[in-house]
Amino acid sequence: MWQRGLNWAATLLVGTFGLLWVGVVVFADDSPPWMRVTQIVFGILLVGWAVQKAVTLILDHA
């Protein structure tokens, strides 16, 4: 029971962090373009992992 709740908490934390990361990079970063693209890809990977983990958690429960 606790582990399932902690899994959801971690998934939400990583997904939220990924979205915030992309937002900061897009709107507030003055890095070179190649670095911005790299950071945006990293943020998208974090969000993608969170979505995949959420789907796994939902399907394992059913």
N, C-alpha and C positions, 0 to 999 in steps of 0.2 A: 504494500500500500504506500509506504513512504517512498520507496524507490520510484514508483510510477509518478508520484507528485514531483519528485526531484527531477525526473527525466523531463516532465513538462516544463518545469521552471527553467532548466538548462536550455531547452529548445527555444523557449520564448526569449530568454536572455540573449542567446546567440543571434536569433532572428532580428531582434530589436537593435542589437549592436551593429549587425550588418547593414540595416537600413540607415542608421545614424551615420555609419562610416561613409556610405555612398553619398548621403546628403552633405556631409561636411566636405568631402572631396569635390563634389560638383560645385558647391556654392562658395566655399571659403578657402580653397587650396590654391596657392600660387606656384605649384611645382611645374616642372616641364611637362608637356603633353604626354610623353611616354610614361612618366611616373603616375600621372593622374589616371591613365587608362589601366595601368597595372593595379592601382589601388581600387578602382571601380570594379575590376574583375575579381579582386579579393573579396570585396563586399558582396558581390553577386554570388560568389561561391559560398559565403557564410549563410546568406539568405536561402540559397538552394539546399544547403545541408539541413537547415532548420525545417524547410518545407518537407524534404524527404523524411526526416526524422519524425515529424508530426504525422505524416501519412502512415509511417510504420507503426507509430504508437496507436493510431486509430484502428488500423487493420488488425493489429495483434489483440486488441481488446474485443473485437467482434467475434 
